[in-house]
Amino acid sequence: MKRVLAAVSHLVRRDDGQDLLEYGLLAVLIAIVVIAGVTSLGSTITNVFWQPIAQNF
């Protein structure tokens, strides 16, 4: 039991994987913002350019 507790406490004290996790979360956040922006831009382009063209036909 002492070996298990020692292994767990050793894993808790280590922080070398923390940077990778933070970079991963940052990449996911940037991807979400980019997807939202592209979706919004696509909707705007559709409403401004393609809806008037479709109404004329």
C-alpha positions in Angstrom: 0.0 0.0 0.0 2.9 2.3 0.7 4.3 1.8 -2.8 0.9 2.8 -4.3 0.7 5.9 -2.2 4.3 6.8 -3.0 3.6 6.3 -6.7 0.5 8.4 -6.6 2.2 11.2 -4.7 5.0 11.1 -7.2 2.6 11.5 -10.1 0.8 14.4 -8.3 4.0 16.3 -7.7 5.2 15.9 -11.3 4.2 18.8 -13.6 6.1 18.1 -16.9 3.0 17.1 -18.8 1.2 20.2 -17.7 2.6 22.4 -20.5 1.5 20.0 -23.2 -2.0 20.0 -21.7 -2.1 23.7 -21.7 -1.0 24.0 -25.3 -3.6 21.4 -26.3 -6.4 23.4 -24.5 -5.2 26.6 -26.1 -5.3 24.9 -29.6 -8.8 23.7 -29.0 -9.9 27.1 -27.9 -8.4 28.7 -31.0 -10.1 26.1 -33.2 -13.5 26.8 -31.6 -13.1 30.5 -32.2 -12.0 30.0 -35.8 -14.9 27.6 -36.5 -17.4 30.2 -35.0 -15.9 33.0 -37.1 -15.9 31.0 -40.3 -19.5 30.0 -39.7 -20.6 33.5 -39.0 -18.7 34.8 -42.1 -20.3 32.2 -44.2 -23.8 33.1 -43.0 -23.1 36.8 -43.7 -21.8 36.1 -47.2 -24.9 34.0 -47.9 -27.2 36.7 -46.7 -25.5 39.6 -48.4 -24.5 38.1 -51.8 -26.5 34.9 -52.5 -30.0 35.8 -51.2 -30.4 38.8 -53.5 -29.2 36.7 -56.5 -31.6 33.9 -55.6 -34.5 36.3 -55.3 -34.0 37.7 -58.8 -34.4 34.3 -60.4 
